[in-house]
Amino acid sequence: MAMDRKRVSRRRLPATAVIVMGAVLAPVMAQAALADTVGGKQNPVHALERAAHPLRSTEPGRNTADLRALGVMIGDAKVVGLGEATHGSHEFFTMKERVFRYLVEEKGFTTFALELSWSAGLQIDDYLQTGKGDARKIAKEALANSPWDREEFVSLIEWMRDYNRRHPGRTVHFMGDDLGAPTLSDEFFGRVTGYVRKHHPESLPQLNELYTGLRPIDDVFAYLGKPLTERQQLAAKAQQALELISSQKGPGGDEFEWAEQNARSIAQTAKFLTIDVKDPGSLATFQRFRDQVMAQNITWWQRRTGDKILLSAQNDHVGYAAGDPKLYPKTQGSFLRDALGKKYLPVGFTFNQGSFLSKDTALGGDWKKFTVGAAEPGMNEYTLDKIRYRDYYLDIRNAPAAARAWLDVARPTRNIGTQYPHPLADLAAARSFDVLIHLHDVREADKLKP
């Protein structure tokens, strides 16, 4: 233990011992003070360490005493965004289940949201509420070809279903807040047409006509192969279908709200798929639209249900600002801050070294294992890994001034999504997150078992 952390009682020491100890401690304390400065600048390691709370585990199902300080940091937030520095590392995924369990049991959270399609989220939630089906089969269908098509998310779904069995009066929910791609099944379209058939049958022929050519979208790459003008026409019809539903609120009540939201998801997806894949300059516009849609869906769910939500997504989506602002000019986290103010709290992840899953092509391709070594000098992770705790978290907002100042400077940072190799992000943690979790080592997520 460092000398400045020891507590010495002078009342138990003779005067000569106190004098001798003072002589010994003086140069040690002076050396420690010098160690807090490097090249005339404040050394952040000591300040960061004073703010850090050690994590005993990243695995769910264990004692959660080490998460109590995180609960205090979260306070009365309604939506907590929990990021990930890669899309396919075991520890990020298991830590999300661990934190969600804690928030459910100790902070009254009831919804786990994922940057998964709205329609796939409903499929998982139907299983959670009814128990019909098998968790592994549901995960395989709803999460197919996504980075979350992994054993870690089967574990989460199984725990959520078990929780609902034990708490039938206060069930937890799973939501997908993203656009409907890669698939919008015929069954999902039926959630909208079924409402019209039941409450406004006279409008059903018009609605079916508007959805002709759009229903279903079961292969997004084939859909993107349609001429741009055709996709734009289909998007216009999807918007007209939404307006038709919105004009017919009538006596439907809760059914109407869901039908309208489902029609909105179809319209959002059709608009997103008008992207001109041949124009790289259009990507930033549509990424902004996507993040805006995800934030709108989270806000709709939270305001309609009153649920507290743990939002799981990549760091660039949950943070107030992205590591690549040219590609992500306004993030989901920024939109959520506009809508919810201090009721939204983003938590970012960093890691020093390890393996993860990503793709080596921008579109399509398989998820593959990649490995990176220890962070190099100049990177955020290099300094963050100097803290004496292997894994830890800290509240950026209430950290010592020297720590906050260091966290407010942009530096190269690993921020890996669906494609690797990928340039390091230029990230200032204090401008993106309220809380930061750092892990020393991660490994790739586990493949689904047969």
C-alpha positions as CSV (number, residue, x, y, z in Angstrom):
1,M,0.0,0.0,0.0
2,A,1.3,3.5,-0.8
3,M,2.7,5.5,2.0
4,D,0.1,8.3,1.6
5,R,-2.8,5.7,2.1
6,K,-1.6,4.6,5.5
7,R,-3.1,6.0,8.6
8,V,-0.6,6.7,11.4
9,S,-1.7,7.7,14.9
10,R,0.7,10.0,16.5
11,R,-0.8,9.4,19.9
12,R,0.7,5.9,20.0
13,L,4.2,7.1,19.1
14,P,6.9,8.7,21.3
15,A,8.0,12.2,20.3
16,T,11.4,11.0,19.0
17,A,9.6,8.5,16.7
18,V,7.4,11.3,15.4
19,I,10.4,13.4,14.6
20,V,12.2,10.6,12.8
21,M,9.1,9.6,10.8
22,G,8.6,13.2,9.8
23,A,12.1,13.3,8.5
24,V,11.5,10.1,6.5
25,L,8.1,11.1,5.2
26,A,9.1,14.6,4.0
27,P,11.2,13.5,1.0
28,V,8.8,10.7,0.2
29,M,5.9,13.1,0.1
30,A,7.9,15.6,-2.0
31,Q,8.7,12.8,-4.4
32,A,5.0,11.8,-4.6
33,A,4.1,15.5,-5.4
34,L,6.7,15.5,-8.2
35,A,5.3,12.3,-9.5
36,D,2.0,14.0,-10.0
37,T,3.6,16.2,-12.6
38,V,5.2,15.1,-15.8
39,G,7.0,17.6,-18.1
40,G,5.5,20.4,-16.1
41,K,2.0,19.1,-16.6
42,Q,-0.3,17.4,-14.1
43,N,0.1,13.6,-14.1
44,P,-3.4,12.2,-14.4
45,V,-2.8,8.7,-13.1
46,H,-3.0,9.6,-9.4
47,A,-6.1,11.7,-10.0
48,L,-7.8,9.0,-12.0
49,E,-7.0,6.4,-9.4
50,R,-8.6,8.5,-6.7
51,A,-11.8,8.5,-8.8
52,A,-11.7,4.8,-9.7
53,H,-13.9,2.1,-8.2
54,P,-12.6,-1.5,-8.7
55,L,-14.7,-4.1,-10.4
56,R,-14.6,-7.5,-8.9
57,S,-16.0,-9.3,-11.9
58,T,-17.5,-8.7,-15.3
59,E,-19.6,-11.9,-15.1
60,P,-23.2,-11.8,-14.1
61,G,-24.6,-13.7,-11.1
62,R,-22.1,-12.7,-8.5
63,N,-22.1,-10.3,-5.5
64,T,-22.9,-6.8,-6.7
65,A,-21.4,-4.8,-3.8
66,D,-18.8,-3.4,-6.2
67,L,-21.6,-1.9,-8.3
68,R,-23.2,0.2,-5.5
69,A,-21.1,3.2,-6.4
70,L,-22.3,2.8,-10.1
71,G,-25.8,2.9,-8.8
72,V,-25.1,6.2,-7.1
73,M,-23.6,7.6,-10.3
74,I,-26.7,6.6,-12.2
75,G,-28.9,8.3,-9.7
76,D,-32.4,8.9,-11.0
77,A,-31.6,8.6,-14.7
78,K,-34.4,7.2,-16.8
79,V,-32.2,5.9,-19.6
80,V,-28.6,4.7,-19.2
81,G,-26.6,4.2,-22.4
82,L,-24.0,1.4,-21.9
83,G,-21.5,1.4,-24.8
84,E,-19.0,-1.1,-26.1
85,A,-15.6,-0.5,-27.6
86,T,-16.0,-3.5,-29.9
87,H,-19.1,-5.2,-31.2
88,G,-17.9,-8.6,-30.2
89,S,-16.1,-9.0,-26.9
90,H,-17.2,-11.4,-24.2
91,E,-16.6,-9.0,-21.3
92,F,-18.6,-6.1,-22.7
93,F,-21.6,-8.4,-23.3
94,T,-21.4,-10.1,-19.9
95,M,-20.9,-6.8,-18.1
96,K,-24.1,-5.6,-19.7
97,E,-26.0,-8.5,-18.3
98,R,-24.4,-7.9,-14.9
99,V,-25.3,-4.2,-14.9
100,F,-28.8,-4.8,-16.2
101,R,-29.5,-7.4,-13.4
102,Y,-28.3,-5.0,-10.8
103,L,-30.4,-2.1,-12.2
104,V,-33.5,-4.3,-12.4
105,E,-33.1,-5.6,-8.8
106,E,-31.8,-2.4,-7.2
107,K,-32.8,0.6,-9.3
108,G,-36.2,-0.4,-10.8
109,F,-35.1,-0.8,-14.4
110,T,-37.4,-2.9,-16.6
111,T,-36.3,-2.7,-20.2
112,F,-33.1,-3.8,-22.0
113,A,-32.8,-2.0,-25.3
114,L,-30.3,-2.9,-28.1
115,E,-29.3,-1.4,-31.4
116,L,-31.3,-4.2,-33.0
117,S,-34.2,-3.8,-35.4
118,W,-37.5,-2.8,-33.8
119,S,-39.2,-5.9,-35.3
120,A,-36.6,-8.3,-33.9
121,G,-36.9,-6.7,-30.5
122,L,-40.6,-7.4,-30.5
123,Q,-39.9,-11.0,-31.4
124,I,-37.7,-11.4,-28.4
125,D,-40.1,-9.5,-26.1
126,D,-43.0,-11.7,-27.2
127,Y,-41.0,-14.7,-25.9
128,L,-40.1,-13.0,-22.6
129,Q,-43.8,-12.1,-21.9
130,T,-45.4,-15.4,-23.0
131,G,-42.7,-18.1,-22.6
132,K,-43.7,-19.5,-26.0
133,G,-40.8,-21.0,-27.8
134,D,-37.2,-21.6,-26.9
135,A,-34.7,-18.9,-25.9
136,R,-31.9,-20.3,-28.0
137,K,-34.1,-20.6,-31.1
138,I,-35.5,-17.1,-30.6
139,A,-32.0,-15.7,-30.3
140,K,-30.8,-17.5,-33.4
141,E,-33.7,-16.1,-35.4
142,A,-33.9,-12.5,-34.0
143,L,-30.1,-11.9,-33.7
144,A,-29.1,-13.8,-36.9
145,N,-25.9,-12.3,-38.6
146,S,-25.6,-9.6,-35.9
147,P,-22.7,-9.3,-33.5
148,W,-25.0,-10.2,-30.7
149,D,-25.7,-13.7,-32.2
150,R,-23.7,-15.1,-29.3
151,E,-24.0,-17.2,-26.2
152,E,-23.8,-14.1,-24.0
153,F,-27.1,-12.8,-25.3
154,V,-28.8,-16.2,-24.9
155,S,-27.7,-16.0,-21.3
156,L,-29.3,-12.5,-21.0
157,I,-32.6,-13.6,-22.6
158,E,-32.8,-16.7,-20.4
159,W,-32.3,-14.7,-17.3
160,M,-34.9,-12.2,-18.4
161,R,-37.4,-14.9,-19.1
162,D,-36.7,-16.6,-15.7
163,Y,-37.1,-13.2,-14.0
164,N,-40.5,-12.8,-15.6
165,R,-41.6,-16.2,-14.4
166,R,-40.7,-15.2,-10.8
167,H,-42.2,-11.7,-11.1
168,P,-45.4,-12.0,-13.2
169,G,-46.6,-8.6,-11.8
170,R,-43.5,-6.7,-12.8
171,T,-42.0,-8.1,-16.0
172,V,-38.9,-7.0,-17.8
173,H,-38.9,-6.2,-21.5
174,F,-36.5,-6.4,-24.5
175,M,-36.7,-3.7,-27.2
176,G,-34.9,-3.1,-30.4
177,D,-34.5,0.6,-31.1
178,D,-33.0,0.4,-34.5
179,L,-34.4,0.5,-38.1
180,G,-36.1,-2.6,-39.4
181,A,-33.2,-3.7,-41.6
182,P,-32.0,-6.4,-42.4
183,T,-35.6,-7.8,-42.4
184,L,-39.1,-6.7,-42.1
185,S,-41.1,-9.9,-42.2
186,D,-44.6,-10.3,-43.6
187,E,-45.6,-11.1,-40.0
188,F,-44.4,-7.7,-38.8
189,F,-46.4,-5.9,-41.6
190,G,-49.3,-7.9,-40.3
191,R,-49.1,-6.1,-36.9
192,V,-50.2,-3.0,-38.8
193,T,-52.6,-4.4,-41.3
194,G,-54.2,-6.6,-38.6
195,Y,-55.0,-3.4,-36.6
196,V,-56.7,-1.8,-39.6
197,R,-58.5,-5.0,-40.4
198,K,-60.0,-5.1,-36.9
199,H,-60.8,-1.4,-36.4
200,H,-60.9,0.2,-39.9
201,P,-61.6,-2.5,-42.4
202,E,-62.7,0.0,-45.0
203,S,-59.1,1.3,-45.2
204,L,-57.5,-2.1,-45.5
205,P,-57.4,-2.2,-49.4
206,Q,-55.7,1.2,-49.5
207,L,-53.1,0.1,-46.9
208,N,-52.4,-3.1,-48.7
209,E,-51.9,-1.2,-51.9
210,L,-49.4,1.2,-50.2
211,Y,-47.4,-1.7,-48.9
212,T,-47.3,-3.5,-52.3
213,G,-43.7,-3.9,-53.4
214,L,-42.4,-3.2,-50.0
215,R,-43.8,-6.1,-48.0
216,P,-41.8,-8.0,-46.9
217,I,-38.1,-6.8,-46.9
218,D,-36.4,-10.1,-46.3
219,D,-33.1,-9.4,-48.0
220,V,-31.8,-5.9,-47.5
221,F,-29.0,-6.3,-50.0
222,A,-31.4,-7.4,-52.7
223,Y,-33.7,-4.5,-51.8
224,L,-30.7,-2.1,-52.1
225,G,-30.3,-3.5,-55.6
226,K,-33.5,-1.9,-56.7
227,P,-33.2,1.4,-58.6
228,L,-32.9,4.4,-56.3
229,T,-36.1,6.0,-57.8
230,E,-38.0,2.8,-57.0
231,R,-36.8,2.8,-53.4
232,Q,-37.7,6.4,-53.1
233,Q,-41.3,5.7,-54.4
234,L,-41.7,2.8,-51.9
235,A,-40.5,5.0,-49.1
236,A,-43.1,7.7,-50.0
237,K,-45.8,5.0,-49.9
238,A,-44.6,3.8,-46.5
239,Q,-44.9,7.3,-45.2
240,Q,-48.4,7.6,-46.6
241,A,-49.3,4.3,-44.9
242,L,-48.1,5.8,-41.6
243,E,-50.2,8.9,-42.1
244,L,-53.2,6.8,-42.9
245,I,-52.7,4.9,-39.6
246,S,-52.1,8.1,-37.7
247,S,-55.4,9.6,-39.0
248,Q,-57.4,6.7,-37.6
249,K,-56.8,6.7,-33.9
250,G,-60.4,6.0,-33.1
251,P,-61.2,3.7,-30.2
252,G,-58.1,1.5,-30.6
253,G,-56.3,2.9,-27.6
254,D,-53.2,0.9,-26.8
255,E,-53.6,-1.1,-30.0
256,F,-53.5,2.1,-32.0
257,E,-50.3,3.3,-30.4
258,W,-48.5,0.1,-31.2
259,A,-49.9,-0.1,-34.8
260,E,-48.8,3.5,-35.4
261,Q,-45.3,2.9,-33.9
262,N,-44.9,-0.3,-36.1
263,A,-46.0,1.6,-39.2
264,R,-43.5,4.3,-38.2
265,S,-40.7,1.7,-38.0
266,I,-41.6,0.6,-41.6
267,A,-41.6,4.2,-42.8
268,Q,-38.3,4.9,-41.1
269,T,-36.7,1.8,-42.6
270,A,-37.9,2.5,-46.1
271,K,-36.5,6.0,-45.9
272,F,-33.2,4.8,-44.6
273,L,-33.0,2.3,-47.5
274,T,-33.2,5.1,-50.0
275,I,-29.5,5.6,-49.3
276,D,-27.4,5.8,-52.5
277,V,-24.8,3.1,-51.7
278,K,-22.7,4.4,-54.6
279,D,-22.3,7.8,-52.9
280,P,-19.9,7.7,-49.9
281,G,-20.9,11.3,-49.1
282,S,-24.4,10.2,-48.2
283,L,-23.3,7.9,-45.3
284,A,-23.0,10.7,-42.7
285,T,-26.6,11.9,-43.6
286,F,-28.0,8.5,-43.1
287,Q,-26.0,7.7,-40.0
288,R,-27.4,10.9,-38.4
289,F,-30.9,9.8,-39.5
290,R,-30.4,6.3,-38.0
291,D,-29.2,7.7,-34.6
292,Q,-32.1,10.1,-34.6
293,V,-34.5,7.3,-35.2
294,M,-33.0,5.1,-32.5
295,A,-33.3,8.0,-30.0
296,Q,-36.9,8.6,-31.1
297,N,-37.8,5.0,-30.5
298,I,-36.2,4.9,-27.1
299,T,-38.0,8.1,-26.1
300,W,-41.3,6.8,-27.4
301,W,-40.9,3.6,-25.3
302,Q,-39.8,5.4,-22.2
303,R,-42.6,8.0,-22.3
304,R,-45.3,5.5,-23.2
305,T,-44.3,2.8,-20.6
306,G,-42.6,4.9,-17.9
307,D,-39.9,2.1,-17.9
308,K,-36.3,2.8,-16.9
309,I,-34.1,1.6,-19.8
310,L,-30.6,0.2,-20.1
311,L,-29.6,1.0,-23.7
312,S,-26.9,-1.2,-25.2
313,A,-25.0,0.1,-28.3
314,Q,-21.6,0.8,-29.6
315,N,-19.7,3.7,-27.9
316,D,-20.3,6.0,-30.9
317,H,-24.1,5.7,-30.5
318,V,-24.5,6.1,-26.8
319,G,-22.1,8.9,-26.3
320,Y,-22.8,12.6,-26.6
321,A,-20.2,12.8,-29.4
322,A,-18.6,10.2,-31.6
323,G,-15.0,9.4,-32.1
324,D,-15.6,10.0,-35.9
325,P,-17.8,13.0,-36.1
326,K,-17.6,13.1,-39.9
327,L,-19.4,9.8,-40.1
328,Y,-21.6,10.3,-37.0
329,P,-22.3,14.1,-37.0
330,K,-25.0,13.8,-34.3
331,T,-25.3,10.7,-32.1
332,Q,-28.1,8.9,-30.5
333,G,-26.8,10.0,-27.1
334,S,-26.9,13.6,-28.2
335,F,-30.5,13.3,-29.4
336,L,-31.4,11.6,-26.1
337,R,-29.8,14.4,-24.2
338,D,-31.9,16.9,-26.2
339,A,-35.1,14.9,-25.3
340,L,-34.4,13.8,-21.8
341,G,-31.8,16.2,-20.4
342,K,-30.1,14.9,-17.3
343,K,-32.4,11.9,-17.2
344,Y,-30.1,10.4,-19.8
345,L,-26.7,9.1,-18.7
346,P,-24.1,7.6,-21.1
347,V,-21.5,5.1,-20.0
348,G,-18.5,4.3,-22.2
349,F,-16.1,1.3,-22.4
350,T,-12.4,1.2,-23.0
351,F,-10.0,-1.8,-23.0
352,N,-6.3,-2.2,-23.0
353,Q,-5.8,-5.4,-25.1
354,G,-7.5,-8.6,-26.3
355,S,-9.7,-10.0,-29.0
356,F,-13.0,-9.3,-30.6
357,L,-15.3,-10.0,-33.5
358,S,-15.6,-7.8,-36.5
359,K,-15.7,-8.0,-40.3
360,D,-13.1,-7.2,-42.9
361,T,-15.6,-5.9,-45.5
362,A,-18.0,-3.0,-45.2
363,L,-21.1,-4.9,-46.4
364,G,-21.8,-8.6,-45.8
365,G,-19.1,-10.9,-44.8
366,D,-18.6,-13.0,-41.7
367,W,-17.8,-12.0,-38.2
368,K,-14.1,-12.9,-37.6
369,K,-11.8,-12.9,-34.7
370,F,-9.2,-10.1,-34.5
371,T,-6.6,-9.5,-31.7
372,V,-4.8,-6.3,-30.6
373,G,-1.9,-5.9,-28.2
374,A,-1.5,-3.6,-25.3
375,A,-2.3,0.1,-25.9
376,E,0.6,2.2,-27.0
377,P,1.8,5.5,-25.5
378,G,-0.3,8.5,-26.5
379,M,-3.5,6.4,-26.5
380,N,-6.2,7.0,-23.9
381,E,-6.1,3.3,-23.0
382,Y,-2.4,3.4,-22.3
383,T,-2.8,5.9,-19.4
384,L,-6.1,4.4,-18.2
385,D,-4.5,1.0,-17.9
386,K,-1.8,2.5,-15.5
387,I,-4.4,2.6,-12.7
388,R,-3.7,-0.1,-10.1
389,Y,-7.1,-1.8,-10.6
390,R,-7.3,-4.4,-13.3
391,D,-10.9,-3.4,-14.1
392,Y,-12.7,-0.3,-12.8
393,Y,-15.1,2.5,-13.4
394,L,-15.2,6.2,-12.6
395,D,-17.6,9.1,-12.6
396,I,-16.1,11.6,-15.0
397,R,-18.3,14.4,-13.8
398,N,-17.1,14.2,-10.2
399,A,-13.5,13.1,-10.8
400,P,-10.6,15.3,-9.4
401,A,-9.9,18.3,-11.6
402,A,-6.7,16.8,-12.9
403,A,-8.5,13.7,-14.1
404,R,-11.3,15.7,-15.7
405,A,-8.8,17.9,-17.5
406,W,-7.0,14.9,-18.9
407,L,-10.3,13.2,-19.9
408,D,-11.3,16.3,-21.7
409,V,-8.5,16.1,-24.3
410,A,-9.0,14.1,-27.5
411,R,-6.6,11.2,-28.0
412,P,-6.4,8.1,-30.2
413,T,-8.7,5.5,-28.8
414,R,-9.9,2.1,-29.9
415,N,-13.5,2.3,-31.0
416,I,-14.2,-0.8,-33.2
417,G,-17.5,-1.5,-34.9
418,T,-18.5,-3.7,-37.8
419,Q,-15.3,-3.4,-39.8
420,Y,-11.7,-3.9,-38.9
421,P,-9.0,-2.7,-39.5
422,H,-10.4,0.7,-38.6
423,P,-8.5,3.9,-37.7
424,L,-8.3,4.8,-34.1
425,A,-10.9,7.3,-32.9
426,D,-10.0,10.7,-31.7
427,L,-11.9,10.7,-28.5
428,A,-12.2,12.9,-25.5
429,A,-14.0,10.7,-22.9
430,A,-15.3,13.7,-20.9
431,R,-17.1,15.1,-23.9
432,S,-18.8,11.8,-24.8
433,F,-19.6,10.0,-21.5
434,D,-20.6,10.7,-17.9
435,V,-19.2,7.4,-16.6
436,L,-16.3,5.4,-18.0
437,I,-15.6,1.6,-17.5
438,H,-12.1,0.4,-18.3
439,L,-11.1,-3.3,-18.7
440,H,-7.6,-4.5,-18.9
441,D,-8.2,-7.5,-21.2
442,V,-11.1,-8.8,-23.3
443,R,-11.7,-11.9,-25.5
444,E,-14.0,-12.6,-28.4
445,A,-17.6,-13.4,-27.7
446,D,-18.8,-17.0,-27.7
447,K,-20.4,-18.6,-30.8
448,L,-24.0,-19.9,-30.4
449,K,-24.1,-23.5,-29.6
450,P,-26.2,-25.8,-31.8
